[in-house]
Amino acid sequence: MPKQDFLLQADEFRSIPVPFSGRSIKLSTCFVKISEVPEEWCDWLEVNPRTPQRKKSGELKGTVVNGMIDTLSDEPEMFALKNQGIFVTAEKVEFDKETGGQGIVRIKLTDPKKHGVVNGGHTTQVIMQARNNSESFPKLEEAFVRLHIYVSGDVDSGFIASIAEGLNTSLQVNNPSLENLKGTFNKIKDSLRGKQGEEQIAYFQGDSGEIEITQVLAYLAMFNLNVFSDRTTHPNKLFGQAKEVLRIFTEDMGDSGKHAFERIIPYTSDILILSELIMQRGIINLGKLKVSNAKKGNRARSPRNLNRLAHFAGGTIDGRFHQGWLYPPLAAFRANISRDAWDKGEFRWLYDPLQLLDKTIDEMIEIVKQEHTDNNRKPAEVGRKEAAYRGCYSVTMMELAKLGKLEIGKI
């Protein structure tokens, strides 16, 4: 591979020496637009030990990839905050400040065994996939990514390999992989054993399942009556907070925890089925809403979004049902938990949740639809704000009252 010099535009640039005995290493950092990331960096991945998985069509796959794609589609302006960035080892880096404040970052790569994308290969390739499918990502100009550039002229390929190993391993410390190794999720696995969809949960990075364990934990956390006890507190703060949800779960399941999740875990399958039935039924009414800024195929029920498998409920979900739409109606079903049973350390439904869904789904979806419109047609905002949760919870409470299922003094 020939030597390559790359020129990237950046508003700000910082470079500091890395405290290290025996070698002179500098770390430079800056933010660049997604459009600035060189396509040629996909050829400079020899220093990276991780290879992204791909579908038969050639598209990238996996829960990490799906998360990045969703951010670039739904909230491109948040990409720089949600993504850890691209780590590059280089022979040389310079920054030339230009008039007006902007400048040019010059990055020189010469040896593929020592230079290249040492971490962030998934990010680099997701960016290229998005740029090559610009119709589905029309606002990529709003997305930035952070670059971390290591420069040292006196290191060998073995030293670079050790850096790569450390960077790629460290990513797992903050995700569920270590908790999975500790056996933290064993009770969830046991509760799903032999039930439809059990193999679809991804318990660690690189697992084959399509649904991340943190997503499952968020669903379970909505039913924690120790935290969300009545109509005055709602789980909107759980939305998009995977790390926080994992922390809440591990603390509760720990020796000093209150073990609320131990009551909920046996009902994991029920809750997952309920979540998919809400999506199956709700998408009929929400199908014309936009779920991305793409010029084509941007509707929830556009052809490209049809026939998504419902792994737990069976059948398909004929459209892309955004998580922001799902959280409020799913969380509303905690009104259907017996407070008397909960106070005794048990979990029990007041009424068959599937029958209750039949009686409430249409009204709850209308609330979600209105909140989608009121929040500038941004599905994520529906999940973040309390209004839709309050409305859906009230619908569920009113229906339970009509059925004579509410417990006196527990409303």
PyMOL commands that set and color helices and strands:
alter all, ss='L'
color gray80, all
select helices_A, chain A and resi 34-36+39-43+63-74+76-82+121-132+134-136+140-142+157-174+177-182+186-192+198-200+213-221+235-238+242-253+260-286+303-305+323-336+339-343+353-374+379-384+387-402
alter helices_A, ss='H'
color red, helices_A
select strands_A, chain A and resi 4-10+14-17+26-33+86-90+92-97+103-109+116-119+144-151+201-202+211-212+308-309+316-317
alter strands_A, ss='S'
color yellow, strands_A
deselect
rebuild
show_as cartoon
